[in-house]
Amino acid sequence: MTTMQTTKATLPLAARLPRLRGADPVLVLSAGWCLLVAVIAVFAPLLAPYDPSRTDILAAGQGISAQHWFGTDSVGRDIFSRVLHGARLSLFGPVLVVLISTVVGTALAVACAWFGGWFDRVLSQVFDIIFAFPALLLAVLAVVYFGPGLLAPVIALAVAYTPYIARVVRSAALRERQLPYIESCSMAGLSGRRICVRHILPNVLPLIRAQAVISLGTSLMDIGGISFVGLGVQPPNAEWGLMVADGRTALLDGKPQESLAAGFMIILTVVAFNMLGERLAERAEAKA
């Protein structure tokens, strides 16, 4: 028994964990960064060394130091603490957008694939009309009508993103609808709703997951852009797009730390979501 335990303990890590040898490094790194940002968003109050809204005029515009890892902004707020807390609002909006658009788009897409006919044609025309309007334009129009904040852009972007999800899912569901096992289920007396929920939907779920992850990155960038122009999250809340805008004056004065810190977080997170979504889509297509 002792010899066997010693042998196992001396085996290389790759031999003891064979899955690591075939791991995709891009997938691992992008998934790791997305997970890290999610953990930061959840535990920001515990991780941040300072209150993100506390001002200190005497410490305004300080550079990187042991007390302030990313420096301070124009009113003395700790940038590192604001970046951590900013992950919450920066992710909350995109998650709502993707959740709403994915649920609605998937339901409509599966219904189109199952019923077909006039139902499919009408919804396809509606999707084409929504496609004609840029997502950011819809968000700006919603803000003009309902006022600045996070709710109006989230609803507008969710409406704009729904056709993207629906088209991808509809194509996959149509392929699944034509397979022989679907006809066998119908002949066995299963209802259309049960076939869609128990058979078609699980088989297209990997593709839905991949498209949702890609949409997270795109919506994060869109909501950040809306906040940047002052139509989204309002001061003094911490949000990455708003922080990039707040740091523009300091950037011209040779103190770019606020804009750079928030900007890098946006770039890295968007790239990570896009790369993760692309890898998941490749795996979903390979299994199809």
FENNOR-V573698 format. One record per residue. N is the residue number from 0. SS is DSSP state (A for helix, B for strand, O for the rest). PSI is psi in whole degrees, -180 to 180 (* if undefined). D_FIRST is the distance of its C-alpha to the first C-alpha in Angstrom with 1 decimal. Layout:
n	ss	psi	d_first
N	SS	PSI	D_FIRST
N	SS	PSI	D_FIRST
//
This chain:
n	ss	psi	d_first
0	O	-42	0.0
1	A	-40	3.8
2	A	-43	5.5
3	A	-41	5.2
4	A	-39	6.3
5	A	-40	8.7
6	A	-44	10.0
7	A	-39	10.8
8	A	-29	12.4
9	A	-4	14.5
10	O	145	15.9
11	O	155	19.5
12	A	-40	20.7
13	A	-31	22.8
14	A	-35	20.0
15	A	-27	18.0
16	O	77	21.3
17	A	-21	23.3
18	A	-28	26.2
19	A	-27	27.2
20	A	-32	28.1
21	A	13	30.8
22	O	141	32.1
23	O	116	35.8
24	A	-35	36.5
25	A	-42	39.9
26	A	-43	38.5
27	A	-45	35.8
28	A	-45	38.3
29	A	-42	41.0
30	A	-38	38.8
31	A	-42	37.4
32	A	-43	41.0
33	A	-41	42.2
34	A	-40	39.4
35	A	-45	40.1
36	A	-39	43.8
37	A	-42	43.1
38	A	-41	41.0
39	A	-44	43.8
40	A	-39	46.4
41	A	-43	44.5
42	A	22	43.7
43	A	-43	46.8
44	A	-28	48.2
45	A	-28	45.1
46	A	-31	44.7
47	O	130	48.4
48	O	-19	49.5
49	O	163	53.1
50	O	124	55.2
51	O	-17	56.1
52	O	-3	59.6
53	O	125	60.4
54	O	152	63.2
55	O	94	64.0
56	A	-33	67.2
57	A	-22	66.7
58	A	14	63.4
59	O	139	64.7
60	O	20	63.9
61	O	151	61.4
62	O	-171	59.1
63	O	133	55.4
64	O	177	54.3
65	O	-30	51.5
66	O	-35	53.1
67	O	99	53.8
68	O	-34	51.3
69	O	9	53.5
70	O	-168	56.8
71	B	159	59.3
72	O	-166	61.8
73	O	-16	65.6
74	O	14	65.5
75	O	12	62.6
76	O	143	59.8
77	B	120	56.3
78	A	-39	55.6
79	A	-43	51.8
80	A	-38	51.9
81	A	-34	54.3
82	A	-43	52.1
83	A	-48	49.2
84	A	-30	51.4
85	A	-23	53.2
86	A	-29	50.1
87	A	-59	50.7
88	A	-32	54.2
89	A	-30	53.5
90	A	-30	50.7
91	A	-47	52.2
92	A	-53	55.3
93	A	-38	53.6
94	A	-42	51.0
95	A	-44	53.9
96	A	-50	55.7
97	A	-38	52.8
98	A	-48	52.0
99	A	-50	55.6
100	A	-35	56.3
101	A	-44	53.1
102	A	-49	53.6
103	A	-47	57.3
104	A	-40	57.0
105	A	-44	54.3
106	A	-45	56.1
107	A	-39	59.4
108	A	-44	57.8
109	A	-38	56.1
110	A	-41	59.3
111	A	-44	61.3
112	A	-34	59.0
113	A	-48	59.2
114	A	-40	63.0
115	O	-154	64.4
116	A	-143	68.2
117	A	-32	70.4
118	A	-46	67.5
119	A	-42	65.6
120	A	-42	68.8
121	A	-47	69.9
122	A	-36	66.5
123	A	-39	66.3
124	A	-40	69.7
125	A	-43	68.7
126	A	-40	65.7
127	A	-38	67.9
128	A	-44	70.3
129	A	-36	67.5
130	A	-28	66.3
131	O	-18	69.8
132	O	124	69.3
133	O	145	67.0
134	A	-44	64.3
135	A	-35	65.5
136	A	-42	69.1
137	A	-41	68.2
138	A	-41	66.3
139	A	-42	69.3
140	A	-38	71.7
141	A	-39	69.6
142	A	-39	69.6
143	A	-37	73.4
144	A	-45	73.9
145	A	-12	71.4
146	O	159	71.2
147	O	155	68.5
148	O	-171	65.0
149	O	-29	61.7
150	A	-49	62.5
151	A	-48	65.3
152	A	-36	63.4
153	A	-46	60.3
154	A	-44	62.3
155	A	-44	64.3
156	A	-35	61.3
157	A	-41	59.5
158	A	-42	62.7
159	A	-32	62.7
160	A	-20	59.1
161	A	-44	59.2
162	A	-33	60.8
163	A	-46	58.2
164	A	-44	55.4
165	A	-41	57.5
166	A	-43	58.4
167	A	-46	54.9
168	A	-38	53.6
169	A	-44	56.8
170	A	-44	56.3
171	A	-39	52.7
172	A	-35	53.7
173	A	-42	56.6
174	A	-42	54.3
175	A	-36	52.0
176	A	-29	55.1
177	O	-2	56.2
178	O	152	53.0
179	A	-32	53.4
180	A	-26	50.8
181	A	-43	53.1
182	A	-37	56.0
183	A	-40	53.7
184	A	-40	52.9
185	A	-42	56.6
186	A	-26	57.5
187	O	-4	54.9
188	O	9	56.9
189	O	142	54.7
190	O	159	56.8
191	A	-40	57.2
192	A	-41	55.6
193	A	-38	52.5
194	A	-43	52.2
195	A	-44	52.6
196	A	-40	50.1
197	A	-20	47.5
198	A	-55	47.7
199	A	-50	49.8
200	A	-47	48.7
201	A	-32	44.9
202	A	-23	45.4
203	A	1	47.5
204	A	-41	45.4
205	A	-38	43.5
206	A	-37	46.9
207	A	-44	48.2
208	A	-43	45.3
209	A	-45	46.0
210	A	-36	49.7
211	A	-40	49.2
212	A	-42	47.1
213	A	-41	49.8
214	A	-29	52.4
215	A	-45	50.7
216	A	-43	51.3
217	A	-43	54.9
218	A	-33	55.8
219	A	-42	54.3
220	A	-40	56.7
221	A	-46	59.6
222	A	-37	59.3
223	A	-39	58.8
224	A	-38	62.1
225	A	-41	63.9
226	A	-33	62.9
227	A	-38	63.9
228	O	6	67.5
229	O	15	67.7
230	O	-6	67.6
231	O	-123	64.0
232	O	136	62.2
233	O	150	64.7
234	O	153	64.6
235	O	18	63.2
236	O	149	60.1
237	O	121	57.4
238	O	141	56.8
239	A	-46	56.1
240	A	-41	59.2
241	A	-35	61.4
242	A	-38	59.9
243	A	-42	60.7
244	A	-42	64.3
245	A	-29	64.5
246	O	3	63.5
247	A	-42	66.2
248	A	-45	68.7
249	A	-32	66.4
250	A	-40	65.3
251	A	-23	68.9
252	O	8	69.0
253	O	20	66.1
254	O	78	63.4
255	O	7	61.4
256	A	-37	58.1
257	A	-50	58.6
258	A	-41	59.5
259	A	-43	56.9
260	A	-49	54.1
261	A	-39	54.9
262	A	-42	55.9
263	A	-37	52.6
264	A	-41	50.7
265	A	-48	52.8
266	A	-50	52.4
267	A	-40	48.6
268	A	-41	48.1
269	A	-45	50.5
270	A	-42	49.0
271	A	-45	45.4
272	A	-42	46.5
273	A	-45	48.5
274	A	-41	45.6
275	A	-43	43.1
276	A	-40	45.7
277	A	-42	46.4
278	A	-42	42.7
279	A	-37	42.4
280	A	-40	45.6
281	A	-41	44.5
282	A	-37	41.3
283	A	-40	43.5
284	A	-36	45.9
285	A	-33	43.2
286	A	-16	41.9
287	O	*	45.5
//
